Amino acid sequence: MARGRPLQVDSTTPDRSLAHRQSAERRTLMGRLVRAREEERRKIAADIHDDSIQAMTVVSMRLQQLRKHMTTSEQKELIARIDEAVVESITRLRELMFDLRPPALDRAGLGAALRELLDRMRAETDIEFSLDDRLSREPSSAVQVELYRIAQEAIANVRKHSKAGLVKVDLQRVQQGYRIRVIDDGVGFDVAIHTEERGHIGLLDMNERAMIAGGWWTIESHVGGGTEVEFWLPDERAGDAAGG
């Protein structure tokens, strides 16, 4: 038997270590699910562009040709209405394709994709915006997508809830990562009350996305004072650069 002072064992240490490992494993798994979901989005968007939109564009062209051969005004008007419906469907498919995977994200980068998103918001809601893109280099593809999705959700909340006249978005590379702020001059809300409400479930989604990616997310708002969403994700290439 041991003599002297009794041996004390911190029984919470293994529990904390296990909880930490389990949390890391959950984040890894959820990260894989997020990446799989984005890849599926990309494939669906490509299929819509290469298949559905192309096919319907051909239908529209043939309807226009058919209209030229109609002999009565009633026939021509009927064909025109059908063609209008086809063109409207093509427009909706393009919007769906944009929501699934904005082409500008792959073609021109994060800033261009967010500007395109903000342009759509302004056209549909009359909310003005300013975009300050101070990124010295583009994030990796995986980080780029997560940054875009979180910003997209924040901007969607501005559209749905804020009654804002102006939204400011700024992008900056800081502390071996990327920070985005989305600030609106809308009506604001009580964060503590609304965080878990059905209409604000996107707040939880944004926070979860940022945590899965190894970053952080915050929101500041009060009634009558607008809202500021800020988040940061690490540059996954920074560790490689430091080690290389």
Secondary structure, DSSP 4 states (H G I P E B T S, - for coil): ---SSPP---THHHHHHHHHHHHHHHHHHHHHHHHHHHHHHHHHHHHIIIIIIHHHHHHHHHHHHHHHT--SHHHHHHHHHHHHHHHHHHHHHHHHHHHHS-HHHHHT-HHHHHHHHHHHHHHHH--EEEEEEE-SSPPPHHHHHHHHHHHHHHHHHIIIII--SEEEEEEEEETTEEEEEEEE-S----HHHHTTSGGGHHHHHHHHHHHHTT-EEEEEE-TTS-EEEEEEEE-TTHHHHHH-
